[in-house]
């Protein structure tokens, strides 16, 4: 099991983890890359037109992935919210036998994230089995799924409904 993590801070922190089995990675990446427009090096949901968002949501729902949402909007301290979310991601991956966690790289947060992951993999006794890394979104198409779902959940309404088939859990943190 691999996890791909992105976030939105639109109305407080939401972290989204897209999970898939290793055997589905290649096909998912191929489908996602085929959805890029000429000249795009990635799909970034906030910059897409609504018609493209509809098309992309439909493609996402056909992938063999599932999504977990970590809602820390009730936590006002941004550092605490992020730490709690990332720790919960590791906890859930440990329970699922996860082997790899890829998080979208934000250079200003890499060191803090590494401290959080270092502590979390030890807390949940997966230091020897769970690898984690930061990647830029143009380097890993499965980060685009988490980006899209985070955007849709934050927007709510019909956008949330479009990605509901992907969401297996919403974990509220406080």
C-alpha positions in Angstrom: 0.0 0.0 0.0 1.3 3.4 -1.0 -0.1 6.8 0.2 0.1 10.2 -1.6 -0.6 13.2 0.6 -1.6 16.8 -0.2 -3.5 19.5 1.6 -5.7 22.5 1.4 -5.7 25.4 3.9 -8.7 27.1 2.3 -11.0 26.9 5.4 -8.5 25.5 7.9 -6.3 22.5 7.3 -7.5 19.4 5.4 -5.0 16.7 4.5 -5.9 14.1 2.0 -4.2 10.7 1.6 -4.8 8.8 -1.6 -4.1 5.1 -1.1 -3.5 2.4 -3.7 -1.9 -1.0 -4.0 1.5 -1.2 -5.8 0.0 -3.2 -8.6 -2.3 -0.3 -9.5 0.3 2.5 -9.6 1.4 2.3 -13.2 -2.1 2.3 -14.6 -3.2 5.2 -12.3 -0.2 7.3 -13.3 -0.9 6.6 -17.0 -4.5 7.7 -16.7 -3.6 10.8 -14.7 -0.8 11.8 -17.1 -3.3 11.4 -20.0 -5.5 14.0 -18.4 -2.9 16.8 -18.6 -3.4 19.4 -21.3 -0.6 20.2 -23.7 2.0 22.3 -21.9 0.8 21.3 -18.4 3.4 19.5 -16.3 0.7 18.6 -13.7 -2.9 18.9 -12.8 -3.6 21.5 -10.2 -7.3 21.6 -9.4 -7.6 25.3 -8.3 -6.4 26.4 -11.8 -8.6 24.1 -13.9 -11.9 25.2 -15.5 -15.1 23.7 -14.1 -15.6 21.5 -17.3 -12.1 20.1 -16.8 -12.8 19.5 -13.1 -15.9 17.5 -14.0 -13.9 15.4 -16.5 -11.0 14.9 -14.0 -13.4 13.9 -11.2 -14.9 11.3 -13.4 -11.5 9.9 -14.3 -10.4 9.8 -10.6 -13.5 7.8 -9.6 -12.5 5.2 -12.2 -9.1 4.7 -10.6 -8.3 1.9 -8.2 -7.6 4.2 -5.3 -9.3 5.2 -2.1 -9.0 8.4 -0.1 -8.8 9.3 3.5 -9.5 12.8 4.6 -8.0 14.3 7.8 -10.0 17.3 8.9 -8.1 19.6 11.3 -10.2 22.7 10.7 -11.1 22.8 14.4 -7.4 23.2 15.4 -6.5 26.8 15.2 -2.7 26.4 15.6 -1.4 25.5 12.1 1.7 23.7 13.3 -0.3 21.5 15.7 -3.0 20.8 13.0 -0.3 19.6 10.6 1.5 17.5 13.1 -1.8 15.9 14.3 -2.9 15.2 10.7 0.5 13.7 9.6 0.7 11.6 12.7 -2.9 10.3 12.0 -1.8 9.5 8.4 1.1 7.4 9.7 -1.2 5.7 12.3 -3.7 4.7 9.6 -0.9 3.5 7.2 0.6 1.4 10.0 -2.8 -0.3 10.6 -3.1 -1.0 6.8 0.4 -2.3 6.4 1.5 0.7 4.3 5.0 0.7 2.8 5.5 4.2 1.3 4.2 7.6 2.0 4.8 10.5 -0.5 3.9 14.0 0.5 3.8 17.1 -1.7 6.9 19.1 -1.1 6.6 22.5 0.5 10.1 23.6 1.1 9.2 25.6 4.2 7.7 22.5 5.9 10.1 19.7 4.9 12.1 19.8 8.1 9.1 19.9 10.4 7.4 17.1 8.4 10.5 15.0 8.8 10.5 15.4 12.6 6.8 14.5 12.6 7.3 11.4 10.5 10.4 10.4 12.5 8.4 10.5 15.7 5.2 8.9 14.2 6.9 5.9 12.6 8.5 5.1 15.9 5.3 5.7 17.9 3.4 3.2 15.7 6.4 0.8 15.3 6.7 1.1 11.6 10.2 2.7 11.3 11.6 -0.4 9.6 8.7 -0.9 7.1 7.2 2.5 6.2 9.3 4.9 4.0 8.4 8.5 3.5 9.5 11.1 1.1 8.7 14.6 -0.2 8.1 15.0 -3.9 7.1 17.9 -6.1 3.6 17.4 -7.7 5.1 17.3 -11.3 7.2 14.3 -10.1 4.3 12.2 -8.9 0.9 12.1 -10.6 -0.9 10.4 -7.7 -0.4 13.6 -5.7 -2.9 15.2 -8.1 -5.7 12.9 -6.8 -5.1 14.2 -3.3 -5.0 17.8 -4.6 -8.3 17.4 -6.4 -10.1 15.7 -3.6 -8.8 18.3 -1.1 -10.1 21.1 -3.3 -13.5 19.4 -3.8 -14.0 18.6 -0.1 -13.1 22.2 0.8 -15.5 23.6 -1.8 -18.3 21.3 -0.6 -21.7 20.9 -2.3 -21.7 19.2 -5.7 -17.9 19.1 -5.8 -17.8 17.1 -2.6 -20.5 14.8 -4.1 -18.3 14.2 -7.2 -15.5 12.7 -5.1 -17.5 11.0 -2.4 -17.1 7.6 -4.1 -13.4 7.8 -3.5 -13.6 8.8 0.2 -13.5 5.8 2.6 -12.9 7.8 5.8 -13.1 11.3 7.2 -11.1 11.6 10.4 -11.9 14.8 12.4 -9.0 15.9 14.6 -9.4 18.3 17.5 
